[in-house]
Amino acid sequence: MQISHVLLEKYLREAVDIGFFSFADSSYRLTEKGEEFLEKHNSFSSKHQDADKMLNSFVAQREDLERMCQNRNGRNCVKRSGRKEN
């Protein structure tokens, strides 16, 4: 992905305003706050990916169970809410 120079400058100004970077001597430096943010973001991202995989696994397991509960008419014996159909 490429972004324009103007857009890059805008994002860098915002990151400096937030305190993630400092700008001095014509260069940007990551601040302690920026480092902390990146560490927390990486931790969150990893946990989010793990949770997403787990959720997908639960969905697949539920679908397997629902297929096993189909009666001869092809109807499921379990509603999506988890309660039996009448």
N, C-alpha and C positions, 0 to 999 in steps of 0.2 A: 504494500500500500504506500502510495506516495501522497504527501500533502504539500501544499504550496508554501513558499517561504513566508508569506504573510500569515497564513494560518499557524505555522510553526511558531512564529514570533508571538502571536496571540496566546497560544497555549503556554509558552515559556513565561510570558508576563503573568499569566494567571497562576502558574506554579510558583513563581517568585512571590506574588502577592499572598498566596496561601502560606508560604514559608517552606515549601519543599526544596527550593533551590535558592541560592544566593547568586548575585551577579557582581563581579568585581574584576577589574583588569581585563575587560573584554572576554570574560569566560564565565560559564555557569558552573556552580559546584552544588552537589547534593548536600543538603543540610542534615543535621541529626533528626529533625522532624521528618524529612523526606526518607531517610533510611528506615526510621520506625514505621512509616506508612507502608513502604515496600515490603518490609518483613511481615507486617500484619496482613497486607493484601495477599501476599503469597500463601500465608497460612490459611486465610479465609478461602482463597481460590482452591487450594488442595482439599480442604474439608468440604467445600461445595461440590467438587467433582466426585468425592467419595460418596456424599449423600445422594447425588444424582444417580450414580451407579447402583446404590442400594435401593433407591426408589424404583428404578427400572427393573431390578431383580424382583422386588415385591410385586410389581405389576405383572411380570411374566409368571410368577408363581400363582398369583390370583387367577390369571387367565387359564392356567393349567387346571387349577381346582374347579373353575367354572365349567371347563370342557368336560371334566369328569362327572359333573353333576347334571349334564344334559339328560333329559328324559327321552323317551322314544319319539316324542313329537318334535324334538329339537329345541325344546324350551329349557331354559336354565332353571334349576331348582333354587338358585340363590339370586336375589336382586343385587344390584350394584351397592346398595346400602349394607349388604351383608345379612339382611333378613330373608327368611324363606318366603316364597311366593304362596299366595292362597290358592 
